[in-house]
Amino acid sequence: MSLSALRPSPLVEQATERLREQITGGDWPVGTKLPGETTLAKSLGVGRSTVREALRALAGAGLVRPRQGSGVFVIATSPKEDWSVRLRRAAITDVYEVRMLVEIEAAQLAARRRTEDDLLALDSALAGRRAAASGSDAAFVDADIALHAVVVAAAHNPVLTGLFAEFVPVLQQGLSDLVELLDLRAADPNHGDAAHAALVDAVVQGDAEAAGRTLREELRQTLARLHSL
């Protein structure tokens, strides 16, 4: 496949896609040194700055890597998956196992670091979960996740907060399926209220050990139910 000149707008995206096609299509195998910027710019009908941005995008996708003084080389023929895409494709049980590692530590940190504002947010989130018990399964799942998000936020660690946020779309789907398939709220619309109240109380009291223990048991039970599906 030969390169041909591009039509105007948006040139960087077009250049990136054209070069990506060369790589993923096998025209430039792993280990191949790409033509220089000047050659690529001439082939594509764009400026060197456009080529440079396109190569930077390809490097971000894990397809090429520049070597100082040597040029740009192909290191993979398929782009690396974005973390959020990988999460969406993962089994919910696998996601839950990682969630336990992240969230239990966050709960313990929250018990040590919570502020007055966090305490108000925790009370509000618990009340919101209880209020959602009278609504739909989707609303209840959203309120449940919102409470857990407040606990994680109280740890005051932006990395933990960011990791939990990545889990949320997968958790919403997985928990919705769990509630529906096992009909968990048939007998108790506010399923799990005691455990969540105990978690909030442990964080409020500053008892890190109790916060971690309570959350571990709650998530372990949920994981066991997910394995049963």
CYANA upper distance limits for C-alpha pairs under 8 A (distance plus 0.5 A):
  1 MET  CA     22 GLN  CA      7.94
  1 MET  CA     27 ASP  CA      7.59
  3 LEU  CA     18 ARG  CA      8.31
  3 LEU  CA     43 SER  CA      6.39
  3 LEU  CA     44 LEU  CA      6.93
  4 SER  CA     43 SER  CA      6.54
  4 SER  CA     44 LEU  CA      6.16
  4 SER  CA     45 GLY  CA      8.21
  5 ALA  CA     43 SER  CA      6.61
  5 ALA  CA     44 LEU  CA      4.81
  5 ALA  CA     45 GLY  CA      5.16
  5 ALA  CA     46 VAL  CA      8.31
  6 LEU  CA     11 LEU  CA      7.98
  6 LEU  CA     14 GLN  CA      7.78
  6 LEU  CA     15 ALA  CA      8.13
  6 LEU  CA     44 LEU  CA      6.15
  6 LEU  CA     45 GLY  CA      6.44
  6 LEU  CA     46 VAL  CA      7.96
  7 ARG  CA     11 LEU  CA      8.18
  9 SER  CA     14 GLN  CA      8.37
 10 PRO  CA     14 GLN  CA      6.90
 11 LEU  CA     15 ALA  CA      6.40
 11 LEU  CA     46 VAL  CA      7.90
 11 LEU  CA     50 THR  CA      7.35
 12 VAL  CA     16 THR  CA      6.52
 12 VAL  CA     50 THR  CA      5.87
 12 VAL  CA     51 VAL  CA      7.67
 12 VAL  CA     53 GLU  CA      7.01
 12 VAL  CA     54 ALA  CA      6.17
 13 GLU  CA     17 GLU  CA      6.65
 13 GLU  CA     54 ALA  CA      7.63
 14 GLN  CA     18 ARG  CA      6.60
 15 ALA  CA     19 LEU  CA      6.66
 15 ALA  CA     44 LEU  CA      7.58
 15 ALA  CA     50 THR  CA      7.89
 15 ALA  CA     51 VAL  CA      7.24
 15 ALA  CA     54 ALA  CA      6.47
 16 THR  CA     20 ARG  CA      6.47
 16 THR  CA     51 VAL  CA      8.37
 16 THR  CA     54 ALA  CA      5.01
 16 THR  CA     55 LEU  CA      7.48
 16 THR  CA     57 ALA  CA      7.41
 16 THR  CA     58 LEU  CA      7.34
 17 GLU  CA     21 GLU  CA      6.63
 18 ARG  CA     22 GLN  CA      7.06
 19 LEU  CA     23 ILE  CA      6.99
 19 LEU  CA     54 ALA  CA      8.47
 20 ARG  CA     24 THR  CA      6.51
 20 ARG  CA     58 LEU  CA      7.66
 21 GLU  CA     25 GLY  CA      6.01
 22 GLN  CA     26 GLY  CA      6.95
 22 GLN  CA     27 ASP  CA      5.67
 22 GLN  CA     28 TRP  CA      6.55
 23 ILE  CA     27 ASP  CA      6.38
 23 ILE  CA     28 TRP  CA      5.48
 23 ILE  CA     29 PRO  CA      7.10
 23 ILE  CA     63 LEU  CA      8.28
 23 ILE  CA     74 VAL  CA      7.99
 23 ILE  CA     77 THR  CA      6.12
 23 ILE  CA     78 SER  CA      8.50
 24 THR  CA     28 TRP  CA      8.46
 24 THR  CA     77 THR  CA      5.25
 24 THR  CA     78 SER  CA      6.33
 25 GLY  CA     77 THR  CA      8.33
 26 GLY  CA     77 THR  CA      7.69
 28 TRP  CA     32 THR  CA      6.30
 28 TRP  CA     34 LEU  CA      8.17
 28 TRP  CA     74 VAL  CA      7.66
 29 PRO  CA     74 VAL  CA      7.27
 29 PRO  CA     76 ALA  CA      8.43
 29 PRO  CA     77 THR  CA      7.45
 30 VAL  CA     73 PHE  CA      8.19
 30 VAL  CA     74 VAL  CA      5.41
 30 VAL  CA     75 ILE  CA      5.60
 30 VAL  CA     76 ALA  CA      6.13
 30 VAL  CA     77 THR  CA      7.10
 31 GLY  CA     73 PHE  CA      6.45
 31 GLY  CA     74 VAL  CA      5.78
 31 GLY  CA     75 ILE  CA      6.57
 32 THR  CA     73 PHE  CA      6.03
 32 THR  CA     74 VAL  CA      5.92
 33 LYS  CA     71 GLY  CA      7.20
 33 LYS  CA     72 VAL  CA      6.26
 33 LYS  CA     73 PHE  CA      4.88
 33 LYS  CA     74 VAL  CA      7.01
 34 LEU  CA     71 GLY  CA      7.78
 34 LEU  CA     72 VAL  CA      6.18
 34 LEU  CA     73 PHE  CA      6.37
 34 LEU  CA     74 VAL  CA      7.76
 35 PRO  CA     39 THR  CA      6.54
 35 PRO  CA     40 LEU  CA      6.70
 36 GLY  CA     40 LEU  CA      6.71
 36 GLY  CA     71 GLY  CA      7.79
 37 GLU  CA     41 ALA  CA      6.39
 37 GLU  CA     48 ARG  CA      6.35
 37 GLU  CA     51 VAL  CA      6.81
 37 GLU  CA     52 ARG  CA      7.54
 38 THR  CA     42 LYS  CA      6.70
 38 THR  CA     48 ARG  CA      6.71
 39 THR  CA     43 SER  CA      6.70
 40 LEU  CA     44 LEU  CA      6.54
 40 LEU  CA     48 ARG  CA      8.46
 40 LEU  CA     51 VAL  CA      7.44
 41 ALA  CA     45 GLY  CA      6.23
 41 ALA  CA     46 VAL  CA      5.52
 41 ALA  CA     47 GLY  CA      5.98
 41 ALA  CA     48 ARG  CA      5.93
 41 ALA  CA     50 THR  CA      8.27
 41 ALA  CA     51 VAL  CA      6.58
 42 LYS  CA     46 VAL  CA      7.12
 42 LYS  CA     47 GLY  CA      8.30
 46 VAL  CA     50 THR  CA      6.91
 46 VAL  CA     51 VAL  CA      7.79
 47 GLY  CA     51 VAL  CA      7.17
 48 ARG  CA     52 ARG  CA      6.56
 49 SER  CA     53 GLU  CA      6.79
 50 THR  CA     54 ALA  CA      6.73
 51 VAL  CA     55 LEU  CA      6.63
 52 ARG  CA     56 ARG  CA      6.73
 53 GLU  CA     57 ALA  CA      6.78
 54 ALA  CA     58 LEU  CA      6.79
 55 LEU  CA     59 ALA  CA      6.60
 55 LEU  CA     64 VAL  CA      8.03
 56 ARG  CA     60 GLY  CA      6.75
 57 ALA  CA     61 ALA  CA      6.85
 58 LEU  CA     62 GLY  CA      6.94
 58 LEU  CA     63 LEU  CA      5.99
 58 LEU  CA     64 VAL  CA      6.46
 59 ALA  CA     63 LEU  CA      6.10
 59 ALA  CA     64 VAL  CA      5.27
 59 ALA  CA     65 ARG  CA      6.12
 59 ALA  CA     66 PRO  CA      8.43
 61 ALA  CA     79 PRO  CA      5.70
 61 ALA  CA     80 LYS  CA      6.30
 62 GLY  CA     75 ILE  CA      7.78
 62 GLY  CA     76 ALA  CA      7.23
 62 GLY  CA     79 PRO  CA      6.21
 62 GLY  CA     80 LYS  CA      6.19
 63 LEU  CA     74 VAL  CA      6.41
 63 LEU  CA     75 ILE  CA      6.00
 63 LEU  CA     76 ALA  CA      5.23
 63 LEU  CA     77 THR  CA      6.71
 63 LEU  CA     78 SER  CA      7.21
 63 LEU  CA     79 PRO  CA      6.32
 63 LEU  CA     80 LYS  CA      8.29
 64 VAL  CA     72 VAL  CA      7.03
 64 VAL  CA     73 PHE  CA      5.90
 64 VAL  CA     74 VAL  CA      4.85
 64 VAL  CA     75 ILE  CA      5.65
 64 VAL  CA     76 ALA  CA      7.36
 65 ARG  CA     72 VAL  CA      6.12
 65 ARG  CA     73 PHE  CA      5.95
 65 ARG  CA     74 VAL  CA      7.03
 65 ARG  CA     75 ILE  CA      7.04
 66 PRO  CA     70 SER  CA      8.17
 66 PRO  CA     71 GLY  CA      6.18
 66 PRO  CA     72 VAL  CA      4.59
 66 PRO  CA     73 PHE  CA      6.65
 67 ARG  CA     71 GLY  CA      5.97
 67 ARG  CA     72 VAL  CA      6.53
 67 ARG  CA     73 PHE  CA      7.91
 81 GLU  CA     85 VAL  CA      6.85
 81 GLU  CA     86 ARG  CA      6.75
 82 ASP  CA     86 ARG  CA      6.80
 83 TRP  CA     87 LEU  CA      6.73
 84 SER  CA     88 ARG  CA      6.81
 84 SER  CA    166 GLU  CA      6.86
 85 VAL  CA     89 ARG  CA      6.92
 86 ARG  CA     90 ALA  CA      6.66
 87 LEU  CA     95 VAL  CA      7.63
 87 LEU  CA    166 GLU  CA      8.45
 87 LEU  CA    167 PHE  CA      7.79
 87 LEU  CA    170 VAL  CA      7.52
 88 ARG  CA    169 PRO  CA      8.32
 88 ARG  CA    170 VAL  CA      6.44
 90 ALA  CA     94 ASP  CA      7.17
 90 ALA  CA     95 VAL  CA      7.24
 91 ALA  CA     95 VAL  CA      6.95
 92 ILE  CA     96 TYR  CA      6.55
 92 ILE  CA    170 VAL  CA      7.61
 92 ILE  CA    171 LEU  CA      7.99
 92 ILE  CA    174 GLY  CA      6.60
 92 ILE  CA    226 LEU  CA      8.20
 93 THR  CA     97 GLU  CA      6.80
 93 THR  CA    223 LEU  CA      6.95
 93 THR  CA    226 LEU  CA      6.92
 93 THR  CA    227 HIS  CA      7.27
 94 ASP  CA     98 VAL  CA      7.11
 95 VAL  CA     99 ARG  CA      6.54
 95 VAL  CA    167 PHE  CA      7.97
 95 VAL  CA    170 VAL  CA      8.37
 96 TYR  CA    100 MET  CA      6.66
 96 TYR  CA    219 LEU  CA      8.40
 96 TYR  CA    223 LEU  CA      7.08
 97 GLU  CA    101 LEU  CA      7.27
 97 GLU  CA    223 LEU  CA      8.15
 98 VAL  CA    102 VAL  CA      6.88
 99 ARG  CA    103 GLU  CA      6.27
 99 ARG  CA    164 PHE  CA      7.97
 99 ARG  CA    167 PHE  CA      8.01
100 MET  CA    104 ILE  CA      6.21
100 MET  CA    216 ARG  CA      7.37
100 MET  CA    219 LEU  CA      7.12
101 LEU  CA    105 GLU  CA      7.06
102 VAL  CA    106 ALA  CA      6.77
102 VAL  CA    160 LEU  CA      7.31
102 VAL  CA    163 LEU  CA      8.29
102 VAL  CA    164 PHE  CA      8.02
103 GLU  CA    107 ALA  CA      6.54
103 GLU  CA    152 VAL  CA      7.12
103 GLU  CA    160 LEU  CA      8.46
103 GLU  CA    164 PHE  CA      8.10
104 ILE  CA    108 GLN  CA      6.89
104 ILE  CA    211 ALA  CA      8.30
104 ILE  CA    212 GLY  CA      5.65
104 ILE  CA    215 LEU  CA      6.72
104 ILE  CA    216 ARG  CA      6.80
105 GLU  CA    109 LEU  CA      6.75
105 GLU  CA    212 GLY  CA      7.42
106 ALA  CA    110 ALA  CA      6.46
106 ALA  CA    151 VAL  CA      7.80
106 ALA  CA    152 VAL  CA      5.75
106 ALA  CA    154 ALA  CA      8.46
106 ALA  CA    155 ALA  CA      5.98
106 ALA  CA    160 LEU  CA      7.39
107 ALA  CA    111 ALA  CA      6.81
107 ALA  CA    151 VAL  CA      6.56
107 ALA  CA    152 VAL  CA      6.75
107 ALA  CA    154 ALA  CA      8.46
107 ALA  CA    155 ALA  CA      7.31
107 ALA  CA    203 VAL  CA      7.66
107 ALA  CA    208 ALA  CA      7.66
107 ALA  CA    211 ALA  CA      6.33
107 ALA  CA    212 GLY  CA      6.40
107 ALA  CA    215 LEU  CA      8.07
108 GLN  CA    112 ARG  CA      7.21
108 GLN  CA    155 ALA  CA      8.28
108 GLN  CA    203 VAL  CA      8.19
108 GLN  CA    207 ASP  CA      8.25
108 GLN  CA    208 ALA  CA      4.82
108 GLN  CA    209 GLU  CA      7.14
108 GLN  CA    211 ALA  CA      6.29
108 GLN  CA    212 GLY  CA      5.90
109 LEU  CA    113 ARG  CA      6.52
109 LEU  CA    154 ALA  CA      8.24
109 LEU  CA    155 ALA  CA      5.38
109 LEU  CA    208 ALA  CA      7.39
110 ALA  CA    114 ARG  CA      5.72
110 ALA  CA    151 VAL  CA      6.90
110 ALA  CA    152 VAL  CA      7.32
110 ALA  CA    153 ALA  CA      8.15
110 ALA  CA    154 ALA  CA      5.23
110 ALA  CA    155 ALA  CA      4.39
110 ALA  CA    156 HIS  CA      7.84
110 ALA  CA    203 VAL  CA      6.74
110 ALA  CA    206 GLY  CA      8.46
110 ALA  CA    208 ALA  CA      8.12
111 ALA  CA    154 ALA  CA      8.42
111 ALA  CA    155 ALA  CA      8.09
111 ALA  CA    202 ALA  CA      7.35
111 ALA  CA    203 VAL  CA      4.59
111 ALA  CA    204 VAL  CA      7.13
111 ALA  CA    205 GLN  CA      7.70
111 ALA  CA    206 GLY  CA      4.78
111 ALA  CA    207 ASP  CA      6.23
111 ALA  CA    208 ALA  CA      5.46
111 ALA  CA    211 ALA  CA      7.40
112 ARG  CA    155 ALA  CA      8.33
112 ARG  CA    203 VAL  CA      8.20
112 ARG  CA    206 GLY  CA      6.04
112 ARG  CA    207 ASP  CA      7.93
112 ARG  CA    208 ALA  CA      6.90
113 ARG  CA    154 ALA  CA      7.27
113 ARG  CA    155 ALA  CA      6.49
113 ARG  CA    156 HIS  CA      7.69
114 ARG  CA    118 ASP  CA      6.10
114 ARG  CA    119 LEU  CA      7.39
114 ARG  CA    154 ALA  CA      5.70
114 ARG  CA    155 ALA  CA      7.21
114 ARG  CA    156 HIS  CA      8.49
114 ARG  CA    203 VAL  CA      7.85
114 ARG  CA    204 VAL  CA      8.00
114 ARG  CA    206 GLY  CA      8.29
115 THR  CA    119 LEU  CA      6.87
115 THR  CA    154 ALA  CA      7.95
116 GLU  CA    120 LEU  CA      6.97
117 ASP  CA    121 ALA  CA      6.73
118 ASP  CA    122 LEU  CA      6.55
118 ASP  CA    150 VAL  CA      8.10
118 ASP  CA    154 ALA  CA      6.29
119 LEU  CA    123 ASP  CA      6.79
119 LEU  CA    204 VAL  CA      6.76
120 LEU  CA    124 SER  CA      6.67
121 ALA  CA    125 ALA  CA      6.51
121 ALA  CA    150 VAL  CA      7.26
122 LEU  CA    126 LEU  CA      6.62
122 LEU  CA    147 LEU  CA      7.44
122 LEU  CA    150 VAL  CA      6.80
122 LEU  CA    151 VAL  CA      7.53
122 LEU  CA    200 VAL  CA      7.00
123 ASP  CA    127 ALA  CA      6.65
123 ASP  CA    200 VAL  CA      8.16
124 SER  CA    128 GLY  CA      6.53
125 ALA  CA    129 ARG  CA      6.70
125 ALA  CA    143 ALA  CA      7.83
125 ALA  CA    146 ALA  CA      7.21
125 ALA  CA    147 LEU  CA      5.43
125 ALA  CA    150 VAL  CA      7.74
126 LEU  CA    130 ARG  CA      6.82
126 LEU  CA    147 LEU  CA      6.76
126 LEU  CA    196 HIS  CA      7.97
126 LEU  CA    197 ALA  CA      7.60
126 LEU  CA    200 VAL  CA      8.21
127 ALA  CA    131 ALA  CA      6.61
128 GLY  CA    132 ALA  CA      6.59
128 GLY  CA    143 ALA  CA      6.74
129 ARG  CA    133 ALA  CA      7.02
129 ARG  CA    140 PHE  CA      6.98
129 ARG  CA    143 ALA  CA      5.32
129 ARG  CA    144 ASP  CA      6.22
129 ARG  CA    147 LEU  CA      7.69
129 ARG  CA    190 ASN  CA      8.42
130 ARG  CA    134 SER  CA      8.35
130 ARG  CA    190 ASN  CA      6.86
130 ARG  CA    193 ASP  CA      7.96
131 ALA  CA    135 GLY  CA      8.24
132 ALA  CA    136 SER  CA      7.98
132 ALA  CA    139 ALA  CA      6.51
132 ALA  CA    140 PHE  CA      5.44
132 ALA  CA    143 ALA  CA      7.03
133 ALA  CA    140 PHE  CA      6.28
133 ALA  CA    189 PRO  CA      5.80
133 ALA  CA    190 ASN  CA      5.38
134 SER  CA    189 PRO  CA      7.36
134 SER  CA    190 ASN  CA      8.44
135 GLY  CA    139 ALA  CA      6.77
135 GLY  CA    140 PHE  CA      7.20
136 SER  CA    140 PHE  CA      6.76
137 ASP  CA    141 VAL  CA      6.63
137 ASP  CA    176 SER  CA      7.40
137 ASP  CA    179 VAL  CA      7.61
137 ASP  CA    180 GLU  CA      8.07
138 ALA  CA    142 ASP  CA      6.70
138 ALA  CA    176 SER  CA      6.90
139 ALA  CA    143 ALA  CA      6.69
140 PHE  CA    144 ASP  CA      6.61
141 VAL  CA    145 ILE  CA      6.72
141 VAL  CA    172 GLN  CA      7.13
141 VAL  CA    175 LEU  CA      7.18
141 VAL  CA    176 SER  CA      6.96
142 ASP  CA    146 ALA  CA      6.57
142 ASP  CA    172 GLN  CA      7.44
143 ALA  CA    147 LEU  CA      6.80
144 ASP  CA    148 HIS  CA      7.09
145 ILE  CA    149 ALA  CA      6.59
145 ILE  CA    168 VAL  CA      7.93
145 ILE  CA    171 LEU  CA      8.46
145 ILE  CA    172 GLN  CA      8.11
146 ALA  CA    150 VAL  CA      6.82
147 LEU  CA    151 VAL  CA      7.02
148 HIS  CA    152 VAL  CA      6.81
149 ALA  CA    153 ALA  CA      6.58
149 ALA  CA    161 THR  CA      8.18
149 ALA  CA    164 PHE  CA      7.77
149 ALA  CA    165 ALA  CA      8.36
150 VAL  CA    154 ALA  CA      6.71
151 VAL  CA    155 ALA  CA      7.50
151 VAL  CA    200 VAL  CA      8.34
151 VAL  CA    203 VAL  CA      8.46
152 VAL  CA    156 HIS  CA      8.15
152 VAL  CA    160 LEU  CA      7.50
152 VAL  CA    161 THR  CA      6.51
152 VAL  CA    164 PHE  CA      8.05
153 ALA  CA    157 ASN  CA      7.74
153 ALA  CA    158 PRO  CA      8.39
153 ALA  CA    161 THR  CA      6.34
155 ALA  CA    160 LEU  CA      8.49
156 HIS  CA    161 THR  CA      8.36
157 ASN  CA    161 THR  CA      6.80
158 PRO  CA    162 GLY  CA      6.46
159 VAL  CA    163 LEU  CA      6.65
160 LEU  CA    164 PHE  CA      6.68
161 THR  CA    165 ALA  CA      6.72
162 GLY  CA    166 GLU  CA      6.93
163 LEU  CA    167 PHE  CA      7.18
164 PHE  CA    168 VAL  CA      7.00
167 PHE  CA    171 LEU  CA      6.52
168 VAL  CA    172 GLN  CA      6.51
169 PRO  CA    173 GLN  CA      7.04
170 VAL  CA    174 GLY  CA      6.59
171 LEU  CA    175 LEU  CA      6.27
172 GLN  CA    176 SER  CA      6.45
173 GLN  CA    177 ASP  CA      6.70
174 GLY  CA    178 LEU  CA      6.69
175 LEU  CA    179 VAL  CA      6.57
176 SER  CA    180 GLU  CA      6.66
177 ASP  CA    181 LEU  CA      6.35
178 LEU  CA    182 LEU  CA      6.42
178 LEU  CA    183 ASP  CA      8.26
178 LEU  CA    184 LEU  CA      8.28
178 LEU  CA    225 ARG  CA      8.17
178 LEU  CA    226 LEU  CA      7.25
178 LEU  CA    229 LEU  CA      8.29
179 VAL  CA    183 ASP  CA      5.86
179 VAL  CA    184 LEU  CA      5.66
179 VAL  CA    185 ARG  CA      7.43
180 GLU  CA    184 LEU  CA      7.67
181 LEU  CA    229 LEU  CA      8.42
184 LEU  CA    188 ASP  CA      7.75
184 LEU  CA    189 PRO  CA      8.36
184 LEU  CA    191 HIS  CA      7.37
185 ARG  CA    189 PRO  CA      4.79
185 ARG  CA    190 ASN  CA      7.25
185 ARG  CA    191 HIS  CA      6.32
192 GLY  CA    196 HIS  CA      6.86
193 ASP  CA    197 ALA  CA      6.50
194 ALA  CA    198 ALA  CA      6.62
195 ALA  CA    199 LEU  CA      6.72
195 ALA  CA    214 THR  CA      7.34
195 ALA  CA    215 LEU  CA      8.29
195 ALA  CA    218 GLU  CA      7.14
196 HIS  CA    200 VAL  CA      6.73
197 ALA  CA    201 ASP  CA      6.59
198 ALA  CA    202 ALA  CA      6.61
198 ALA  CA    211 ALA  CA      8.42
198 ALA  CA    214 THR  CA      7.45
199 LEU  CA    203 VAL  CA      6.88
199 LEU  CA    210 ALA  CA      8.19
199 LEU  CA    211 ALA  CA      5.92
199 LEU  CA    214 THR  CA      6.38
199 LEU  CA    215 LEU  CA      6.94
200 VAL  CA    204 VAL  CA      6.59
200 VAL  CA    211 ALA  CA      8.31
201 ASP  CA    205 GLN  CA      6.49
202 ALA  CA    206 GLY  CA      6.60
202 ALA  CA    207 ASP  CA      5.62
202 ALA  CA    208 ALA  CA      7.48
202 ALA  CA    210 ALA  CA      6.24
202 ALA  CA    211 ALA  CA      5.49
203 VAL  CA    207 ASP  CA      6.56
203 VAL  CA    208 ALA  CA      7.33
203 VAL  CA    211 ALA  CA      6.46
207 ASP  CA    211 ALA  CA      6.69
208 ALA  CA    212 GLY  CA      6.66
209 GLU  CA    213 ARG  CA      6.60
210 ALA  CA    214 THR  CA      6.37
211 ALA  CA    215 LEU  CA      6.65
212 GLY  CA    216 ARG  CA      6.43
213 ARG  CA    217 GLU  CA      6.78
214 THR  CA    218 GLU  CA      6.82
215 LEU  CA    219 LEU  CA      6.56
216 ARG  CA    220 ARG  CA      6.39
217 GLU  CA    221 GLN  CA      6.71
218 GLU  CA    222 THR  CA      6.92
219 LEU  CA    223 LEU  CA      6.53
220 ARG  CA    224 ALA  CA      6.70
221 GLN  CA    225 ARG  CA      6.89
222 THR  CA    226 LEU  CA      6.76
223 LEU  CA    227 HIS  CA      6.75
224 ALA  CA    228 SER  CA      6.95
225 ARG  CA    229 LEU  CA      7.30
